[in-house]
Amino acid sequence: MNTPISQVLDRKGRDVATIGPNATVFDAIQLMDQKGIGSLVVLTKTGKIAGILTERDCFRKVILLEKNPRQVPVKDAMTKKIIYVTPETTVDDCMSLMTQKRIRHLPVLENNNLAGLISIGDLVKFVASEQDLMIRNLEKYIEGSL
């Protein structure tokens, strides 16, 4: 699908849940639970991306190592190497990147600023709705009502 990811953001919204690097992992888990999400973008005080913290990070870098999530700062558990896309990146390219890198969340950066966050679920939902629309249009065409 050659649709730019900006169209997915237009549908789902551009709000992104964020947290500071000095917050605790426990605080981050609580925030993810409250919002029903699986990741938080970690922002510095100046609004720059420092990393991303996912549920997977919390389990692998804190819980499985038997560290106390109330004492571990987000900066010690987050993924620092950010894989991101731009609003012009296509849906297909995002899906391919997520598959290759085995990630579920992609920050969208525009002019080095956070413009949104795309999850694999967002992409699946978008592709399914586009396919449904195409099927309905084909049915109308076949019926002669287009």
Residue, then its C-alpha position, 0 to 999 in steps of 0.5 A: m500500500n503506497t499510502p503515506i503514513s500521514q493518512v493513518l495519523d490523520r485517522k487515528g490522531r497524532d497524540v502521543a503518550t510520553i514520559g520523562p527519562n527520570a520517571t520510574v518504570f513503575d510510573a511508566i507501567q501505570l501510565m501505559d495501563q491507564k491509557g491502554i497502550g504498549s509504549l511511551v515515547v521518552l522525551t527530554k525536558t527540551g522535548k527531544i526524543a531520548g528513547i522509547l519504552t515498551e512493555r517488552d522493555c519493562f519485562r526484559k530489562v526490569i522484571l526478568l532481572e528482578k529489579n524493582p520497577r519503583q526504583v529503576p528510572v525509565k532511562d535505564a530500561m528504554t530503548k535508546k536507538i530509535i527507529y522512526v519514520t516520516p509522514e511520507t513513509t508508506v504504509d507498506d514500508c512501515m509494515s516491512l520495517m516493523t517486520q524486519k526489526r521486530i518492533r511494534h511501535l514507530p515514532v513519526l518524526e517531522n522536521n526532527n519533531l515528534a508528529g505521532l506514533i504508529s503501532i502495528g495494530d494501527l497499520v492492520k486496522f488501516v489496511a483492513s478498512e481500506q480493503d473493506l472500502m475497495i470490496r464495497n466499491l467493487e461490489k457497487y461496480i459489479e452491481g452497476s450502481l457506480 
